[in-house]
Structure formats: structure tokens, C-alpha cells
Amino acid sequence: MSALKIINARVGDAHRNSELLVEDGYFVAAFSKDASDWQTLDLHGQLIMPGLIETHLHLDKACIMQRCHLHEGTLAEAVAQTRAAKAEFTEDDVYQRGAQVLDKAIVQGTTHIRTHVELDPQIGLTGFNAIRRLQADYAWAISLEICVFPQEGLLNNPGTEALLCQALESGATVLGGCPYMDSDPNGQIQRLFELAVRYDCDLDLHLDFDLNPEGMTVMEVARCTLLHGWGGRVTIGHATKLSALPKEPLTVLGLHLAKAGVQVTCLPSTDLFLTGREAFHNKPRGLAPLAHLQACGVTCSVSTNNIGNPFTPYGDASLIRQANLYANVSQMGTVAQLRQCLAWVSSESARLLRLADYGLMPGCRADFIVFDAPSPAAVIADLCAPVMGFKGGRQTFSRSAATLMKPSG
């Protein structure tokens, strides 16, 4: 029986240090009588918090920039370039590139990832099978939940639905969508809800990904969510069209999304890179207005989306960096606002993914990270990197501090 006593840990903005106990992978209020011997971890006042939660990440098409040639930097080009690269994907190739990202994510403090995997007749189950292997091989450090989705369309792409169903029967637990790539966006949304009900799975849709307020499909998502009673189980990613709405209609929509139980994920690095290119001056910021949506009662998160591909040709798998980027672009700088940005990659992300055992309280899984930072707000403001991390009470990484070599004398 494994047990760990954590002493001199700073939790949140508390002025006093705390003691936390871990037994058999979970936080406990007191050790059981069987825990006669335990290890002690002295944090010396360092900040402890639950692991970071990545709600939207594409492992299968990460790290392919050397195979692509960017010219326009548009969504259409990104889709076309990735489609061409995907023709050469093998299971081992997807596995190796995904592993590169997971290795980075671990040391950046991520302990849970919802990863989106493309399925279509071209790629078949190649990417899915690779991600399933990663799911097993990296369980020691990261929990992977798999969302399969039709990047190339569903109703206009015969054979895709059968692949989605096969994956949902073989380990995928979330169904995704990409209505703007379909010949019938609303039809895809309706069919995805029917499949979600059949397989009793959550939905996570790429949606409304441009800055034109016309042509939104989010209302159809809300309608179907209410129709099927799927509130709290539906997430929309990107949703950049929402940034083009004036305050009053945005408030009306936000209240409706909250009532329906539709959640929103912003993907700042991708959304900033791909949108607003038609403007030479006064470029729009183009990010989903999470603070206003959350004030309306909508559950929100910030996530990475892509790393090293035509959708986002950079990235280091740091959710702290994504939260900092969102804070900067959205002009969120107060202590409360910075804490909110941190929550969008941690506690609010856990709420969005319905992770019931997330946190530092007794009964929660002991997935936690440690920062050498004076406060949660400072983690975002200073772009702090975690100094160590644990999964189920077992240490998964440590990071040594840089040493300055000052001249003597």
C-alpha cells in the first residue's frame, strides 16, 4: 500500500501552509491503519494544485510542419495541407508524433487530455489505433479520453459514419463533429446527436469557425441539446463567430447556451493564427468571449488544439502558455481575472469534461503539480512552469531550476 504525506504545501491564496495525505492514488483525510509507512514530501511553501486539463488536442496530426508548405495561412489551406499529409500517415508514425507531444505535455503539468482523432475512409482507423496505444502506454502520466470526429464531413462522405460507430464500440468515449466541413451542417449536427444518444456519449463539435456573425449553427446545437436532454454533455470548440456579436445579442445567446447546457472551448493559438487574415489594419482579436459567456452561466475552457501543423505551426504543449495568451489578448490582468484564466485550464476544464474526482480534497485522485510561484495568479502572469508532477500519487517528472553563472569578484 503506497502512501505519501505532503507537508508545507501552499494551496490557492492561503497564507498558511497545508498538509495533504495520499493513499493508494487518492487524497485522503487520514491514513488507514494499513498505511504504517509513508513517504514525506516537503514543498517548503511551494504552490500545489491539481493537474492541468487539456480539453481539445489533436495528437494524430501533430508535428507535421516539415511535410507541409504554408502560403496563405487560412483554414481551407490548413485542411487541404493536412489532408495531403494524412495520406502518408501510418500507425507507427501517428504514435511517434503523438508521443512527442505527450512527453512535452507531461512536463508542462497536464494530467488529462481529451484528444480528437480524425476518421474518414482515407485514414480509416489508423490514427485511432495509434491513439489507443498511446492511451495505454502513457496511462502512468496522462489520462487520455478519445473523441472521434469526421474532419472531412459526415453526410457527404460515405463510409465515415460506420468508422465512427466502430471506434465508439472499440474504446472511443466521445463523439466529435465538424459541421462547417459538411454539405449539410445542420444535418450533420442532427445525426451526431442521434449517434450520441445511441452510444450514450458526450459530444464535442468544431463549430462556427470564422468571424462572420452570419450563418451560425450554434443555435441548432442548442436546440438539439434541449431536444435530447444532453445538457452538460455538449461542447463547442472555436466558436469564433461569437466574438463578432455585440454585447446584447451575445448575452441573449450566452444565457440560452447556459440554459441548454452547451459548453464552450476557446483555442487561442489556432483561432488567432487562422482568423482575421482578410484585415490589414485593425485586425480583430477573434477569440470566443469566455468571461462574458461564463458570467451568463456557460462552462468554459481554454485549450491547445494543434501543435506543429498548418492549423497552428508552433506550440510546446503548455496550457499555462495558452491561458496566458488568452489573458493577454482578452486584456485580463487583475488577480481575479488571472485566476479565472488558470481555472479555464484546470478546474473549469475538469467541470467541462465531467471529471468527478478532480481536486485536492479527500476522495479526489492524486493527480497534482507543484509550482514555485507566490500565487495562482502569478502562475499565469509569470508563465511559470511546474517543478514536479504526480499521477495517482506517483511522481511523473521533476524540473530543475536554471542556475545563473554570475562572474566572481
HELIX and SHEET records of a PDB file:
HELIX    1   1 MET A   65  ARG A   67  5                                   3    
HELIX    2   2 LEU A   75  LYS A   86  1                                  12    
HELIX    3   3 GLU A   91  VAL A  107  1                                  17    
HELIX    4   4 THR A  126  ASP A  137  1                                  12    
HELIX    5   5 THR A  160  LEU A  168  1                                   9    
HELIX    6   6 PRO A  179  MET A  181  5                                   3    
HELIX    7   7 PRO A  185  TYR A  199  1                                  15    
HELIX    8   8 VAL A  218  HIS A  228  1                                  11    
HELIX    9   9 THR A  240  ALA A  244  5                                   5    
HELIX   10  10 LYS A  247  ALA A  260  1                                  14    
HELIX   11  11 PRO A  268  LEU A  274  1                                   7    
HELIX   12  12 LEU A  290  ALA A  295  1                                   6    
HELIX   13  13 LEU A  319  VAL A  329  1                                  11    
HELIX   14  14 VAL A  335  ALA A  343  1                                   9    
HELIX   15  15 SER A  347  LEU A  352  1                                   6    
HELIX   16  16 PRO A  376  ALA A  381  1                                   6    
SHEET    1   A 4 TYR A  26  VAL A  28  0                                        
SHEET    2   A 4 SER A  18  GLU A  23 -1                                        
SHEET    3   A 4 ALA A   3  VAL A  11 -1                                        
SHEET    4   A 4 GLN A  39  ASP A  42  1                                        
SHEET    1   B 7 TYR A  26  VAL A  28  0                                        
SHEET    2   B 7 SER A  18  GLU A  23 -1                                        
SHEET    3   B 7 ALA A   3  VAL A  11 -1                                        
SHEET    4   B 7 LEU A  47  PRO A  50  1                                        
SHEET    5   B 7 PHE A 368  PHE A 371 -1                                        
SHEET    6   B 7 MET A 388  LYS A 391 -1                                        
SHEET    7   B 7 ARG A 394  SER A 398 -1                                        
SHEET    1   C 8 LEU A  52  LEU A  57  0                                        
SHEET    2   C 8 THR A 110  GLU A 118  1                                        
SHEET    3   C 8 SER A 143  PHE A 149  1                                        
SHEET    4   C 8 VAL A 174  GLY A 177  1                                        
SHEET    5   C 8 ASP A 202  LEU A 207  1                                        
SHEET    6   C 8 VAL A 234  HIS A 238  1                                        
SHEET    7   C 8 VAL A 262  CYS A 266  1                                        
SHEET    8   C 8 CYS A 300  VAL A 302  1                                        
END                                                                             
